[in-house]
Amino acid sequence: MSAGDLRLDFGRYAGWSLYDLAKKDPAYLRWLARHSSGLRFRREISKVLGEPLDVAVEPPRPHLF
């Protein structure tokens, strides 16, 4: 199974493939890659979005003073 064929089994997009979500709502995939419920999908999301893993999954870092 390719990364794009993987389907979500929870949430508002349950049953959707990562490929379909990348076309419909890529911002949701970026959010999901940072969220605890999406940890298991990080690498696949990166592949589907065509973005390096660190761009697709790293949350913004707070500025430390």
Predicted model as a PDB file, atoms N, CA, C, CB and O in Angstrom, pLDDT in the B-factor column:
MODEL        1                                                                  
ATOM      1  N   MET A   1       0.852  -1.172   0.000  1.00 63.00           N  
ATOM      2  CA  MET A   1       0.000   0.000   0.000  1.00 63.00           C  
ATOM      3  C   MET A   1       0.902   1.240   0.000  1.00 63.00           C  
ATOM      4  CB  MET A   1      -0.972  -0.005   1.232  1.00 63.00           C  
ATOM      5  O   MET A   1       1.846   1.329   0.785  1.00 63.00           O  
ATOM      6  N   SER A   2       0.607   2.175  -0.872  1.00 72.00           N  
ATOM      7  CA  SER A   2       1.399   3.405  -0.908  1.00 72.00           C  
ATOM      8  C   SER A   2       0.917   4.354   0.187  1.00 72.00           C  
ATOM      9  CB  SER A   2       1.304   4.086  -2.306  1.00 72.00           C  
ATOM     10  O   SER A   2      -0.170   4.188   0.741  1.00 72.00           O  
ATOM     11  N   ALA A   3       1.744   5.346   0.485  1.00 67.00           N  
ATOM     12  CA  ALA A   3       1.407   6.311   1.534  1.00 67.00           C  
ATOM     13  C   ALA A   3       0.072   6.988   1.251  1.00 67.00           C  
ATOM     14  CB  ALA A   3       2.510   7.365   1.665  1.00 67.00           C  
ATOM     15  O   ALA A   3      -0.713   7.211   2.172  1.00 67.00           O  
ATOM     16  N   GLY A   4      -0.193   7.314   0.002  1.00 67.00           N  
ATOM     17  CA  GLY A   4      -1.421   8.013  -0.354  1.00 67.00           C  
ATOM     18  C   GLY A   4      -2.673   7.187  -0.191  1.00 67.00           C  
ATOM     19  O   GLY A   4      -3.767   7.732  -0.044  1.00 67.00           O  
ATOM     20  N   ASP A   5      -2.521   5.861  -0.215  1.00 80.00           N  
ATOM     21  CA  ASP A   5      -3.677   4.972  -0.074  1.00 80.00           C  
ATOM     22  C   ASP A   5      -4.083   4.755   1.382  1.00 80.00           C  
ATOM     23  CB  ASP A   5      -3.378   3.637  -0.717  1.00 80.00           C  
ATOM     24  O   ASP A   5      -5.177   4.261   1.654  1.00 80.00           O  
ATOM     25  N   LEU A   6      -3.218   5.116   2.306  1.00 88.00           N  
ATOM     26  CA  LEU A   6      -3.513   4.955   3.724  1.00 88.00           C  
ATOM     27  C   LEU A   6      -4.739   5.792   4.079  1.00 88.00           C  
ATOM     28  CB  LEU A   6      -2.293   5.362   4.596  1.00 88.00           C  
ATOM     29  O   LEU A   6      -4.849   6.948   3.670  1.00 88.00           O  
ATOM     30  N   ARG A   7      -5.650   5.210   4.835  1.00 93.00           N  
ATOM     31  CA  ARG A   7      -6.897   5.894   5.188  1.00 93.00           C  
ATOM     32  C   ARG A   7      -6.962   6.174   6.682  1.00 93.00           C  
ATOM     33  CB  ARG A   7      -8.109   5.059   4.758  1.00 93.00           C  
ATOM     34  O   ARG A   7      -6.514   5.376   7.505  1.00 93.00           O  
ATOM     35  N   LEU A   8      -7.525   7.319   7.004  1.00 94.00           N  
ATOM     36  CA  LEU A   8      -7.717   7.669   8.405  1.00 94.00           C  
ATOM     37  C   LEU A   8      -8.862   6.849   8.972  1.00 94.00           C  
ATOM     38  CB  LEU A   8      -7.993   9.183   8.569  1.00 94.00           C  
ATOM     39  O   LEU A   8      -9.841   6.569   8.280  1.00 94.00           O  
ATOM     40  N   ASP A   9      -8.734   6.467  10.231  1.00 92.00           N  
ATOM     41  CA  ASP A   9      -9.766   5.656  10.871  1.00 92.00           C  
ATOM     42  C   ASP A   9     -10.401   6.382  12.062  1.00 92.00           C  
ATOM     43  CB  ASP A   9      -9.175   4.323  11.328  1.00 92.00           C  
ATOM     44  O   ASP A   9     -10.936   5.754  12.976  1.00 92.00           O  
ATOM     45  N   PHE A  10     -10.331   7.716  12.032  1.00 92.00           N  
ATOM     46  CA  PHE A  10     -10.871   8.520  13.131  1.00 92.00           C  
ATOM     47  C   PHE A  10     -11.148   9.938  12.623  1.00 92.00           C  
ATOM     48  CB  PHE A  10      -9.882   8.547  14.346  1.00 92.00           C  
ATOM     49  O   PHE A  10     -10.700  10.329  11.546  1.00 92.00           O  
ATOM     50  N   GLY A  11     -11.891  10.688  13.423  1.00 91.00           N  
ATOM     51  CA  GLY A  11     -12.089  12.105  13.171  1.00 91.00           C  
ATOM     52  C   GLY A  11     -13.009  12.447  12.018  1.00 91.00           C  
ATOM     53  O   GLY A  11     -13.678  11.584  11.450  1.00 91.00           O  
ATOM     54  N   ARG A  12     -13.025  13.718  11.688  1.00 92.00           N  
ATOM     55  CA  ARG A  12     -13.952  14.219  10.666  1.00 92.00           C  
ATOM     56  C   ARG A  12     -13.650  13.695   9.282  1.00 92.00           C  
ATOM     57  CB  ARG A  12     -13.924  15.715  10.638  1.00 92.00           C  
ATOM     58  O   ARG A  12     -14.525  13.709   8.416  1.00 92.00           O  
ATOM     59  N   TYR A  13     -12.427  13.230   9.047  1.00 95.00           N  
ATOM     60  CA  TYR A  13     -12.061  12.682   7.739  1.00 95.00           C  
ATOM     61  C   TYR A  13     -11.887  11.159   7.790  1.00 95.00           C  
ATOM     62  CB  TYR A  13     -10.770  13.338   7.238  1.00 95.00           C  
ATOM     63  O   TYR A  13     -11.146  10.594   6.986  1.00 95.00           O  
ATOM     64  N   ALA A  14     -12.557  10.504   8.720  1.00 96.00           N  
ATOM     65  CA  ALA A  14     -12.485   9.042   8.809  1.00 96.00           C  
ATOM     66  C   ALA A  14     -12.888   8.432   7.470  1.00 96.00           C  
ATOM     67  CB  ALA A  14     -13.400   8.506   9.953  1.00 96.00           C  
ATOM     68  O   ALA A  14     -13.911   8.799   6.892  1.00 96.00           O  
ATOM     69  N   GLY A  15     -12.079   7.504   6.988  1.00 96.00           N  
ATOM     70  CA  GLY A  15     -12.338   6.834   5.718  1.00 96.00           C  
ATOM     71  C   GLY A  15     -11.668   7.502   4.525  1.00 96.00           C  
ATOM     72  O   GLY A  15     -11.603   6.909   3.449  1.00 96.00           O  
ATOM     73  N   TRP A  16     -11.172   8.714   4.692  1.00 96.00           N  
ATOM     74  CA  TRP A  16     -10.490   9.423   3.606  1.00 96.00           C  
ATOM     75  C   TRP A  16      -9.056   8.921   3.483  1.00 96.00           C  
ATOM     76  CB  TRP A  16     -10.510  10.958   3.847  1.00 96.00           C  
ATOM     77  O   TRP A  16      -8.408   8.604   4.481  1.00 96.00           O  
ATOM     78  N   SER A  17      -8.571   8.853   2.246  1.00 96.00           N  
ATOM     79  CA  SER A  17      -7.165   8.506   2.020  1.00 96.00           C  
ATOM     80  C   SER A  17      -6.315   9.759   2.207  1.00 96.00           C  
ATOM     81  CB  SER A  17      -6.954   7.895   0.592  1.00 96.00           C  
ATOM     82  O   SER A  17      -6.806  10.879   2.066  1.00 96.00           O  
ATOM     83  N   LEU A  18      -5.047   9.563   2.521  1.00 95.00           N  
ATOM     84  CA  LEU A  18      -4.150  10.706   2.648  1.00 95.00           C  
ATOM     85  C   LEU A  18      -4.019  11.435   1.314  1.00 95.00           C  
ATOM     86  CB  LEU A  18      -2.768  10.254   3.148  1.00 95.00           C  
ATOM     87  O   LEU A  18      -3.875  12.658   1.288  1.00 95.00           O  
ATOM     88  N   TYR A  19      -4.066  10.706   0.227  1.00 94.00           N  
ATOM     89  CA  TYR A  19      -3.993  11.325  -1.098  1.00 94.00           C  
ATOM     90  C   TYR A  19      -5.174  12.278  -1.320  1.00 94.00           C  
ATOM     91  CB  TYR A  19      -3.968  10.241  -2.197  1.00 94.00           C  
ATOM     92  O   TYR A  19      -4.985  13.411  -1.763  1.00 94.00           O  
ATOM     93  N   ASP A  20      -6.383  11.819  -1.014  1.00 95.00           N  
ATOM     94  CA  ASP A  20      -7.563  12.670  -1.187  1.00 95.00           C  
ATOM     95  C   ASP A  20      -7.510  13.887  -0.273  1.00 95.00           C  
ATOM     96  CB  ASP A  20      -8.838  11.872  -0.917  1.00 95.00           C  
ATOM     97  O   ASP A  20      -7.895  14.988  -0.667  1.00 95.00           O  
ATOM     98  N   LEU A  21      -7.031  13.682   0.948  1.00 95.00           N  
ATOM     99  CA  LEU A  21      -6.917  14.800   1.880  1.00 95.00           C  
ATOM    100  C   LEU A  21      -5.867  15.811   1.427  1.00 95.00           C  
ATOM    101  CB  LEU A  21      -6.575  14.288   3.271  1.00 95.00           C  
ATOM    102  O   LEU A  21      -6.034  17.014   1.631  1.00 95.00           O  
ATOM    103  N   ALA A  22      -4.795  15.332   0.819  1.00 94.00           N  
ATOM    104  CA  ALA A  22      -3.758  16.247   0.331  1.00 94.00           C  
ATOM    105  C   ALA A  22      -4.322  17.174  -0.736  1.00 94.00           C  
ATOM    106  CB  ALA A  22      -2.559  15.460  -0.232  1.00 94.00           C  
ATOM    107  O   ALA A  22      -3.892  18.321  -0.860  1.00 94.00           O  
ATOM    108  N   LYS A  23      -5.281  16.679  -1.502  1.00 94.00           N  
ATOM    109  CA  LYS A  23      -5.916  17.511  -2.527  1.00 94.00           C  
ATOM    110  C   LYS A  23      -6.976  18.432  -1.919  1.00 94.00           C  
ATOM    111  CB  LYS A  23      -6.549  16.627  -3.610  1.00 94.00           C  
ATOM    112  O   LYS A  23      -7.088  19.594  -2.308  1.00 94.00           O  
ATOM    113  N   LYS A  24      -7.743  17.919  -0.976  1.00 95.00           N  
ATOM    114  CA  LYS A  24      -8.888  18.647  -0.417  1.00 95.00           C  
ATOM    115  C   LYS A  24      -8.496  19.610   0.711  1.00 95.00           C  
ATOM    116  CB  LYS A  24      -9.915  17.659   0.099  1.00 95.00           C  
ATOM    117  O   LYS A  24      -8.950  20.753   0.739  1.00 95.00           O  
ATOM    118  N   ASP A  25      -7.656  19.146   1.635  1.00 95.00           N  
ATOM    119  CA  ASP A  25      -7.353  19.935   2.829  1.00 95.00           C  
ATOM    120  C   ASP A  25      -5.931  19.667   3.322  1.00 95.00           C  
ATOM    121  CB  ASP A  25      -8.362  19.626   3.942  1.00 95.00           C  
ATOM    122  O   ASP A  25      -5.750  19.060   4.378  1.00 95.00           O  
ATOM    123  N   PRO A  26      -4.919  20.114   2.568  1.00 95.00           N  
ATOM    124  CA  PRO A  26      -3.531  19.862   2.982  1.00 95.00           C  
ATOM    125  C   PRO A  26      -3.187  20.504   4.329  1.00 95.00           C  
ATOM    126  CB  PRO A  26      -2.577  20.378   1.919  1.00 95.00           C  
ATOM    127  O   PRO A  26      -2.321  20.002   5.046  1.00 95.00           O  
ATOM    128  N   ALA A  27      -3.845  21.594   4.677  1.00 94.00           N  
ATOM    129  CA  ALA A  27      -3.589  22.230   5.975  1.00 94.00           C  
ATOM    130  C   ALA A  27      -3.972  21.290   7.121  1.00 94.00           C  
ATOM    131  CB  ALA A  27      -4.373  23.558   6.090  1.00 94.00           C  
ATOM    132  O   ALA A  27      -3.315  21.272   8.162  1.00 94.00           O  
ATOM    133  N   TYR A  28      -5.037  20.513   6.920  1.00 94.00           N  
ATOM    134  CA  TYR A  28      -5.434  19.544   7.945  1.00 94.00           C  
ATOM    135  C   TYR A  28      -4.345  18.480   8.115  1.00 94.00           C  
ATOM    136  CB  TYR A  28      -6.788  18.878   7.575  1.00 94.00           C  
ATOM    137  O   TYR A  28      -4.039  18.077   9.236  1.00 94.00           O  
ATOM    138  N   LEU A  29      -3.768  18.034   7.012  1.00 94.00           N  
ATOM    139  CA  LEU A  29      -2.701  17.033   7.114  1.00 94.00           C  
ATOM    140  C   LEU A  29      -1.490  17.591   7.846  1.00 94.00           C  
ATOM    141  CB  LEU A  29      -2.289  16.547   5.724  1.00 94.00           C  
ATOM    142  O   LEU A  29      -0.870  16.890   8.646  1.00 94.00           O  
ATOM    143  N   ARG A  30      -1.153  18.838   7.581  1.00 92.00           N  
ATOM    144  CA  ARG A  30      -0.026  19.454   8.296  1.00 92.00           C  
ATOM    145  C   ARG A  30      -0.334  19.535   9.793  1.00 92.00           C  
ATOM    146  CB  ARG A  30       0.276  20.871   7.729  1.00 92.00           C  
ATOM    147  O   ARG A  30       0.529  19.261  10.628  1.00 92.00           O  
ATOM    148  N   TRP A  31      -1.567  19.912  10.122  1.00 92.00           N  
ATOM    149  CA  TRP A  31      -1.974  19.963  11.520  1.00 92.00           C  
ATOM    150  C   TRP A  31      -1.922  18.562  12.137  1.00 92.00           C  
ATOM    151  CB  TRP A  31      -3.393  20.561  11.650  1.00 92.00           C  
ATOM    152  O   TRP A  31      -1.403  18.384  13.240  1.00 92.00           O  
ATOM    153  N   LEU A  32      -2.456  17.579  11.429  1.00 93.00           N  
ATOM    154  CA  LEU A  32      -2.497  16.209  11.927  1.00 93.00           C  
ATOM    155  C   LEU A  32      -1.093  15.674  12.192  1.00 93.00           C  
ATOM    156  CB  LEU A  32      -3.223  15.307  10.935  1.00 93.00           C  
ATOM    157  O   LEU A  32      -0.880  14.952  13.166  1.00 93.00           O  
ATOM    158  N   ALA A  33      -0.147  16.016  11.345  1.00 90.00           N  
ATOM    159  CA  ALA A  33       1.228  15.546  11.524  1.00 90.00           C  
ATOM    160  C   ALA A  33       1.839  16.083  12.817  1.00 90.00           C  
ATOM    161  CB  ALA A  33       2.088  15.961  10.328  1.00 90.00           C  
ATOM    162  O   ALA A  33       2.758  15.472  13.364  1.00 90.00           O  
ATOM    163  N   ARG A  34       1.349  17.200  13.304  1.00 89.00           N  
ATOM    164  CA  ARG A  34       1.854  17.785  14.553  1.00 89.00           C  
ATOM    165  C   ARG A  34       1.061  17.326  15.773  1.00 89.00           C  
ATOM    166  CB  ARG A  34       1.820  19.301  14.468  1.00 89.00           C  
ATOM    167  O   ARG A  34       1.523  17.471  16.904  1.00 89.00           O  
ATOM    168  N   HIS A  35      -0.119  16.780  15.549  1.00 89.00           N  
ATOM    169  CA  HIS A  35      -1.018  16.399  16.637  1.00 89.00           C  
ATOM    170  C   HIS A  35      -0.714  14.968  17.097  1.00 89.00           C  
ATOM    171  CB  HIS A  35      -2.498  16.523  16.190  1.00 89.00           C  
ATOM    172  O   HIS A  35      -0.277  14.136  16.302  1.00 89.00           O  
ATOM    173  N   SER A  36      -0.945  14.694  18.369  1.00 88.00           N  
ATOM    174  CA  SER A  36      -0.632  13.368  18.913  1.00 88.00           C  
ATOM    175  C   SER A  36      -1.388  12.244  18.206  1.00 88.00           C  
ATOM    176  CB  SER A  36      -0.948  13.333  20.393  1.00 88.00           C  
ATOM    177  O   SER A  36      -0.854  11.144  18.064  1.00 88.00           O  
ATOM    178  N   SER A  37      -2.603  12.494  17.767  1.00 88.00           N  
ATOM    179  CA  SER A  37      -3.375  11.434  17.106  1.00 88.00           C  
ATOM    180  C   SER A  37      -2.840  11.119  15.709  1.00 88.00           C  
ATOM    181  CB  SER A  37      -4.845  11.836  17.015  1.00 88.00           C  
ATOM    182  O   SER A  37      -3.203  10.097  15.126  1.00 88.00           O  
ATOM    183  N   GLY A  38      -1.993  11.975  15.173  1.00 89.00           N  
ATOM    184  CA  GLY A  38      -1.447  11.749  13.845  1.00 89.00           C  
ATOM    185  C   GLY A  38      -0.001  11.287  13.823  1.00 89.00           C  
ATOM    186  O   GLY A  38       0.598  11.172  12.754  1.00 89.00           O  
ATOM    187  N   LEU A  39       0.564  11.021  14.991  1.00 88.00           N  
ATOM    188  CA  LEU A  39       1.970  10.615  15.053  1.00 88.00           C  
ATOM    189  C   LEU A  39       2.292   9.440  14.132  1.00 88.00           C  
ATOM    190  CB  LEU A  39       2.334  10.254  16.473  1.00 88.00           C  
ATOM    191  O   LEU A  39       3.334   9.426  13.478  1.00 88.00           O  
ATOM    192  N   ARG A  40       1.408   8.469  14.085  1.00 90.00           N  
ATOM    193  CA  ARG A  40       1.671   7.271  13.282  1.00 90.00           C  
ATOM    194  C   ARG A  40       1.619   7.533  11.784  1.00 90.00           C  
ATOM    195  CB  ARG A  40       0.679   6.196  13.632  1.00 90.00           C  
ATOM    196  O   ARG A  40       2.030   6.682  10.995  1.00 90.00           O  
ATOM    197  N   PHE A  41       1.116   8.705  11.379  1.00 91.00           N  
ATOM    198  CA  PHE A  41       0.989   9.038   9.959  1.00 91.00           C  
ATOM    199  C   PHE A  41       2.041  10.029   9.467  1.00 91.00           C  
ATOM    200  CB  PHE A  41      -0.376   9.599   9.696  1.00 91.00           C  
ATOM    201  O   PHE A  41       2.030  10.395   8.292  1.00 91.00           O  
ATOM    202  N   ARG A  42       2.942  10.466  10.332  1.00 91.00           N  
ATOM    203  CA  ARG A  42       3.878  11.536   9.977  1.00 91.00           C  
ATOM    204  C   ARG A  42       4.652  11.289   8.692  1.00 91.00           C  
ATOM    205  CB  ARG A  42       4.845  11.737  11.087  1.00 91.00           C  
ATOM    206  O   ARG A  42       4.655  12.137   7.800  1.00 91.00           O  
ATOM    207  N   ARG A  43       5.289  10.168   8.588  1.00 91.00           N  
ATOM    208  CA  ARG A  43       6.103   9.894   7.386  1.00 91.00           C  
ATOM    209  C   ARG A  43       5.241   9.848   6.129  1.00 91.00           C  
ATOM    210  CB  ARG A  43       6.863   8.562   7.542  1.00 91.00           C  
ATOM    211  O   ARG A  43       5.633  10.371   5.086  1.00 91.00           O  
ATOM    212  N   GLU A  44       4.091   9.235   6.224  1.00 92.00           N  
ATOM    213  CA  GLU A  44       3.210   9.132   5.067  1.00 92.00           C  
ATOM    214  C   GLU A  44       2.689  10.503   4.643  1.00 92.00           C  
ATOM    215  CB  GLU A  44       2.040   8.199   5.375  1.00 92.00           C  
ATOM    216  O   GLU A  44       2.596  10.796   3.451  1.00 92.00           O  
ATOM    217  N   ILE A  45       2.353  11.336   5.617  1.00 93.00           N  
ATOM    218  CA  ILE A  45       1.887  12.689   5.311  1.00 93.00           C  
ATOM    219  C   ILE A  45       2.980  13.468   4.596  1.00 93.00           C  
ATOM    220  CB  ILE A  45       1.457  13.425   6.598  1.00 93.00           C  
ATOM    221  O   ILE A  45       2.711  14.175   3.624  1.00 93.00           O  
ATOM    222  N   SER A  46       4.197  13.342   5.069  1.00 92.00           N  
ATOM    223  CA  SER A  46       5.323  14.008   4.422  1.00 92.00           C  
ATOM    224  C   SER A  46       5.460  13.578   2.972  1.00 92.00           C  
ATOM    225  CB  SER A  46       6.613  13.719   5.173  1.00 92.00           C  
ATOM    226  O   SER A  46       5.673  14.412   2.092  1.00 92.00           O  
ATOM    227  N   LYS A  47       5.341  12.293   2.722  1.00 92.00           N  
ATOM    228  CA  LYS A  47       5.444  11.767   1.349  1.00 92.00           C  
ATOM    229  C   LYS A  47       4.311  12.284   0.471  1.00 92.00           C  
ATOM    230  CB  LYS A  47       5.434  10.230   1.361  1.00 92.00           C  
ATOM    231  O   LYS A  47       4.545  12.712  -0.659  1.00 92.00           O  
ATOM    232  N   VAL A  48       3.091  12.245   0.984  1.00 94.00           N  
ATOM    233  CA  VAL A  48       1.922  12.646   0.204  1.00 94.00           C  
ATOM    234  C   VAL A  48       1.962  14.140  -0.126  1.00 94.00           C  
ATOM    235  CB  VAL A  48       0.634  12.311   0.967  1.00 94.00           C  
ATOM    236  O   VAL A  48       1.611  14.548  -1.233  1.00 94.00           O  
ATOM    237  N   LEU A  49       2.393  14.947   0.841  1.00 93.00           N  
ATOM    238  CA  LEU A  49       2.462  16.387   0.607  1.00 93.00           C  
ATOM    239  C   LEU A  49       3.690  16.775  -0.206  1.00 93.00           C  
ATOM    240  CB  LEU A  49       2.467  17.130   1.930  1.00 93.00           C  
ATOM    241  O   LEU A  49       3.771  17.881  -0.740  1.00 93.00           O  
ATOM    242  N   GLY A  50       4.645  15.851  -0.295  1.00 91.00           N  
ATOM    243  CA  GLY A  50       5.873  16.149  -1.029  1.00 91.00           C  
ATOM    244  C   GLY A  50       6.731  17.180  -0.316  1.00 91.00           C  
ATOM    245  O   GLY A  50       7.445  17.956  -0.950  1.00 91.00           O  
ATOM    246  N   GLU A  51       6.654  17.180   0.994  1.00 84.00           N  
ATOM    247  CA  GLU A  51       7.416  18.115   1.810  1.00 84.00           C  
ATOM    248  C   GLU A  51       8.374  17.336   2.694  1.00 84.00           C  
ATOM    249  CB  GLU A  51       6.478  19.005   2.664  1.00 84.00           C  
ATOM    250  O   GLU A  51       8.059  16.231   3.137  1.00 84.00           O  
ATOM    251  N   PRO A  52       9.539  17.908   2.950  1.00 76.00           N  
ATOM    252  CA  PRO A  52      10.475  17.230   3.857  1.00 76.00           C  
ATOM    253  C   PRO A  52       9.821  16.974   5.205  1.00 76.00           C  
ATOM    254  CB  PRO A  52      11.759  18.063   4.042  1.00 76.00           C  
ATOM    255  O   PRO A  52       8.964  17.741   5.645  1.00 76.00           O  
ATOM    256  N   LEU A  53      10.220  15.918   5.840  1.00 64.00           N  
ATOM    257  CA  LEU A  53       9.630  15.516   7.113  1.00 64.00           C  
ATOM    258  C   LEU A  53       9.647  16.648   8.130  1.00 64.00           C  
ATOM    259  CB  LEU A  53      10.363  14.313   7.671  1.00 64.00           C  
ATOM    260  O   LEU A  53       8.655  16.852   8.830  1.00 64.00           O  
ATOM    261  N   ASP A  54      10.739  17.383   8.231  1.00 63.00           N  
ATOM    262  CA  ASP A  54      10.803  18.435   9.239  1.00 63.00           C  
ATOM    263  C   ASP A  54       9.832  19.573   8.938  1.00 63.00           C  
ATOM    264  CB  ASP A  54      12.216  18.977   9.337  1.00 63.00           C  
ATOM    265  O   ASP A  54       9.337  20.210   9.867  1.00 63.00           O  
ATOM    266  N   VAL A  55       9.547  19.844   7.668  1.00 49.00           N  
ATOM    267  CA  VAL A  55       8.589  20.892   7.309  1.00 49.00           C  
ATOM    268  C   VAL A  55       7.171  20.425   7.581  1.00 49.00           C  
ATOM    269  CB  VAL A  55       8.744  21.291   5.831  1.00 49.00           C  
ATOM    270  O   VAL A  55       6.347  21.193   8.078  1.00 49.00           O  
ATOM    271  N   ALA A  56       6.883  19.188   7.263  1.00 48.00           N  
ATOM    272  CA  ALA A  56       5.521  18.686   7.395  1.00 48.00           C  
ATOM    273  C   ALA A  56       5.122  18.418   8.833  1.00 48.00           C  
ATOM    274  CB  ALA A  56       5.363  17.436   6.598  1.00 48.00           C  
ATOM    275  O   ALA A  56       3.935  18.469   9.155  1.00 48.00           O  
ATOM    276  N   VAL A  57       6.087  18.131   9.716  1.00 47.00           N  
ATOM    277  CA  VAL A  57       5.689  17.667  11.038  1.00 47.00           C  
ATOM    278  C   VAL A  57       6.165  18.509  12.207  1.00 47.00           C  
ATOM    279  CB  VAL A  57       6.170  16.311  11.224  1.00 47.00           C  
ATOM    280  O   VAL A  57       5.613  18.376  13.299  1.00 47.00           O  
ATOM    281  N   GLU A  58       7.129  19.341  12.044  1.00 54.00           N  
ATOM    282  CA  GLU A  58       7.644  20.102  13.171  1.00 54.00           C  
ATOM    283  C   GLU A  58       6.731  21.277  13.501  1.00 54.00           C  
ATOM    284  CB  GLU A  58       9.056  20.598  12.874  1.00 54.00           C  
ATOM    285  O   GLU A  58       6.445  22.106  12.637  1.00 54.00           O  
ATOM    286  N   PRO A  59       6.275  21.350  14.743  1.00 58.00           N  
ATOM    287  CA  PRO A  59       5.479  22.509  15.132  1.00 58.00           C  
ATOM    288  C   PRO A  59       6.382  23.734  15.234  1.00 58.00           C  
ATOM    289  CB  PRO A  59       4.747  22.253  16.476  1.00 58.00           C  
ATOM    290  O   PRO A  59       7.591  23.597  15.418  1.00 58.00           O  
ATOM    291  N   PRO A  60       5.823  24.898  15.118  1.00 61.00           N  
ATOM    292  CA  PRO A  60       6.635  26.104  15.282  1.00 61.00           C  
ATOM    293  C   PRO A  60       7.264  26.125  16.663  1.00 61.00           C  
ATOM    294  CB  PRO A  60       5.788  27.371  15.059  1.00 61.00           C  
ATOM    295  O   PRO A  60       6.626  25.756  17.649  1.00 61.00           O  
ATOM    296  N   ARG A  61       8.497  26.551  16.733  1.00 65.00           N  
ATOM    297  CA  ARG A  61       9.181  26.602  18.026  1.00 65.00           C  
ATOM    298  C   ARG A  61       8.991  27.978  18.648  1.00 65.00           C  
ATOM    299  CB  ARG A  61      10.690  26.278  17.871  1.00 65.00           C  
ATOM    300  O   ARG A  61       9.124  29.000  17.974  1.00 65.00           O  
ATOM    301  N   PRO A  62       8.678  27.993  19.938  1.00 73.00           N  
ATOM    302  CA  PRO A  62       8.521  29.291  20.602  1.00 73.00           C  
ATOM    303  C   PRO A  62       9.873  29.972  20.740  1.00 73.00           C  
ATOM    304  CB  PRO A  62       7.860  29.125  21.989  1.00 73.00           C  
ATOM    305  O   PRO A  62      10.907  29.316  20.865  1.00 73.00           O  
ATOM    306  N   HIS A  63       9.848  31.261  20.716  1.00 70.00           N  
ATOM    307  CA  HIS A  63      11.069  32.019  20.928  1.00 70.00           C  
ATOM    308  C   HIS A  63      11.381  32.028  22.423  1.00 70.00           C  
ATOM    309  CB  HIS A  63      10.935  33.471  20.372  1.00 70.00           C  
ATOM    310  O   HIS A  63      10.521  32.340  23.247  1.00 70.00           O  
ATOM    311  N   LEU A  64      12.590  31.691  22.750  1.00 74.00           N  
ATOM    312  CA  LEU A  64      12.996  31.698  24.150  1.00 74.00           C  
ATOM    313  C   LEU A  64      13.777  32.976  24.416  1.00 74.00           C  
ATOM    314  CB  LEU A  64      13.847  30.436  24.501  1.00 74.00           C  
ATOM    315  O   LEU A  64      14.670  33.342  23.652  1.00 74.00           O  
ATOM    316  N   PHE A  65      13.440  33.633  25.483  1.00 66.00           N  
ATOM    317  CA  PHE A  65      14.103  34.896  25.842  1.00 66.00           C  
ATOM    318  C   PHE A  65      14.972  34.703  27.039  1.00 66.00           C  
ATOM    319  CB  PHE A  65      13.087  35.999  26.113  1.00 66.00           C  
ATOM    320  O   PHE A  65      15.614  35.649  27.495  1.00 66.00           O  
TER     321      PHE A  65                                                      
ENDMDL                                                                          
END                                                                             
